[in-house]
Amino acid sequence: MEREGELPEGAERVAFVAQWSTMAALSLSTSRLIQELQRAGYRVIVSSSCPDPEPLTVHEAADVRVDDLTVLRRPNVGYDFGSWTAAMHRYEHLLAADKVLVVNDSLVGPFASLEPVIRNFETTTADVWGMVQSRQVRPHLQSYFRGFRYGSLEEPTMRRFWRDVRVIPDKLELIAAYEYGFTDLLQRHGYSTASYVHADDVVWGELNPTIQGWERLLDAGVPFIKRELLRRPDLVPDGGRIRRVLTERFGIEVDEWWEAPPSSP
C-alpha cells in the first residue's frame, strides 16, 4: 500500500486502474484519466507496476483529488490482468458495487470529457459493458476499458475467473486466455453484454477498431488514441495524420500527454 483513500463498504462507483510507466511521475494522460473518473464520482484504485521506487505523483495539469486516491504498488509481472487481480484481491468488499470500471492506461487520453462514455455505461442494462467491441480474432469487449454492473463482479463465477489469473509471460497467450477466454466465460454463464462503440461502426470485418479505426473511433466519441500508434504510426496507412488530427480536434500536442520511449523521434 502506498496511499489509501477513503473506500467505504457501500461505495456505488469504483474504478480499478492498471498502470505502468518507467517513472513515478504519472503522465498527463494517466492523470487526466484519474481526474475524469473522480469527476464522475468513482473511487479510484491505481494498481501500479511502475519500477521506480519513488511514490507516484500526478501531473500538475490534472485536477486529481490526491487525498481520495488509492495506490497499490506491485512487481511488473502478469501485465494488466495481474494488476487488476491484485487490486480486486485487496479490495474484495468493493466488488459488489453497482458500477465497477476496470481500465488500464494503454490508451493516451482522454482528450475530452468522459461523461458521455460513463453515462452510456451507467445506463446499460447489461451485466458487462465495454467502451469498444472488437471482432478481431473473435467478437469480444476490448479489455482496456470495461465495466461491470449490478454487483456482477462479486458473483462466484467472476470471482473464480479473477482468482485464477496466473502469470503468463507470452502476451499473445495471455490475451487468448484472459481476453478471449473471458468472452467464453460470459457466453457460457449467460451474462449479457453491451458496448459504447461496436466494431461494425468503425471498421470492416476483423480489423482492430482501436488501430485501423482510430479516426472513426474519435468520431464515435472515444477521446483516446492507442499508445502503440504514437510509437509506430506506420502500423496504419494514415498514421502520419494522427498527431495533426488530434491537434485540430482537441487543441493539444499529444506528445506532451504520454511517456515516449527514449528511442522515439
DAZI-V311268 format. One record per residue. N is the residue number from 0. RES is the residue in one small letter. SS is DSSP state (alpha for helix, beta for strand, coil for the rest). Layout:
N|RES|SS + N|RES|SS
This chain:
0|m|coil + 1|e|coil + 2|r|beta + 3|e|coil + 4|g|coil + 5|e|coil + 6|l|coil + 7|p|coil + 8|e|coil + 9|g|coil + 10|a|coil + 11|e|coil + 12|r|beta + 13|v|beta + 14|a|beta + 15|f|beta + 16|v|beta + 17|a|beta + 18|q|beta + 19|w|coil + 20|s|coil + 21|t|coil + 22|m|coil + 23|a|coil + 24|a|beta + 25|l|coil + 26|s|coil + 27|l|alpha + 28|s|alpha + 29|t|alpha + 30|s|alpha + 31|r|alpha + 32|l|alpha + 33|i|alpha + 34|q|alpha + 35|e|alpha + 36|l|alpha + 37|q|alpha + 38|r|alpha + 39|a|coil + 40|g|coil + 41|y|coil + 42|r|beta + 43|v|beta + 44|i|beta + 45|v|beta + 46|s|beta + 47|s|beta + 48|s|coil + 49|c|coil + 50|p|coil + 51|d|coil + 52|p|coil + 53|e|coil + 54|p|coil + 55|l|coil + 56|t|beta + 57|v|coil + 58|h|coil + 59|e|coil + 60|a|coil + 61|a|coil + 62|d|coil + 63|v|coil + 64|r|coil + 65|v|alpha + 66|d|alpha + 67|d|alpha + 68|l|coil + 69|t|beta + 70|v|beta + 71|l|beta + 72|r|beta + 73|r|coil + 74|p|coil + 75|n|coil + 76|v|coil + 77|g|coil + 78|y|alpha + 79|d|alpha + 80|f|alpha + 81|g|alpha + 82|s|alpha + 83|w|alpha + 84|t|alpha + 85|a|alpha + 86|a|alpha + 87|m|alpha + 88|h|alpha + 89|r|alpha + 90|y|coil + 91|e|alpha + 92|h|alpha + 93|l|alpha + 94|l|coil + 95|a|coil + 96|a|coil + 97|d|coil + 98|k|beta + 99|v|beta + 100|l|beta + 101|v|beta + 102|v|beta + 103|n|beta + 104|d|coil + 105|s|coil + 106|l|beta + 107|v|beta + 108|g|beta + 109|p|coil + 110|f|coil + 111|a|coil + 112|s|coil + 113|l|coil + 114|e|alpha + 115|p|alpha + 116|v|alpha + 117|i|alpha + 118|r|alpha + 119|n|alpha + 120|f|alpha + 121|e|alpha + 122|t|coil + 123|t|coil + 124|t|coil + 125|a|coil + 126|d|coil + 127|v|beta + 128|w|beta + 129|g|beta + 130|m|beta + 131|v|beta + 132|q|beta + 133|s|beta + 134|r|coil + 135|q|coil + 136|v|coil + 137|r|coil + 138|p|coil + 139|h|beta + 140|l|beta + 141|q|coil + 142|s|coil + 143|y|coil + 144|f|beta + 145|r|beta + 146|g|beta + 147|f|beta + 148|r|beta + 149|y|coil + 150|g|coil + 151|s|alpha + 152|l|alpha + 153|e|alpha + 154|e|coil + 155|p|alpha + 156|t|alpha + 157|m|alpha + 158|r|alpha + 159|r|alpha + 160|f|alpha + 161|w|alpha + 162|r|alpha + 163|d|coil + 164|v|coil + 165|r|coil + 166|v|coil + 167|i|coil + 168|p|coil + 169|d|coil + 170|k|alpha + 171|l|alpha + 172|e|alpha + 173|l|alpha + 174|i|alpha + 175|a|alpha + 176|a|alpha + 177|y|alpha + 178|e|alpha + 179|y|alpha + 180|g|alpha + 181|f|alpha + 182|t|alpha + 183|d|alpha + 184|l|alpha + 185|l|alpha + 186|q|alpha + 187|r|alpha + 188|h|coil + 189|g|coil + 190|y|coil + 191|s|coil + 192|t|beta + 193|a|beta + 194|s|beta + 195|y|beta + 196|v|beta + 197|h|coil + 198|a|alpha + 199|d|alpha + 200|d|alpha + 201|v|coil + 202|v|coil + 203|w|coil + 204|g|coil + 205|e|coil + 206|l|coil + 207|n|coil + 208|p|coil + 209|t|coil + 210|i|coil + 211|q|coil + 212|g|coil + 213|w|alpha + 214|e|alpha + 215|r|alpha + 216|l|alpha + 217|l|alpha + 218|d|alpha + 219|a|coil + 220|g|coil + 221|v|coil + 222|p|coil + 223|f|beta + 224|i|beta + 225|k|beta + 226|r|alpha + 227|e|alpha + 228|l|alpha + 229|l|alpha + 230|r|alpha + 231|r|coil + 232|p|alpha + 233|d|alpha + 234|l|alpha + 235|v|coil + 236|p|coil + 237|d|coil + 238|g|alpha + 239|g|alpha + 240|r|alpha + 241|i|alpha + 242|r|alpha + 243|r|alpha + 244|v|alpha + 245|l|alpha + 246|t|alpha + 247|e|alpha + 248|r|alpha + 249|f|alpha + 250|g|coil + 251|i|coil + 252|e|coil + 253|v|alpha + 254|d|alpha + 255|e|alpha + 256|w|coil + 257|w|coil + 258|e|coil + 259|a|coil + 260|p|coil + 261|p|coil + 262|s|coil + 263|s|coil + 264|p|coil
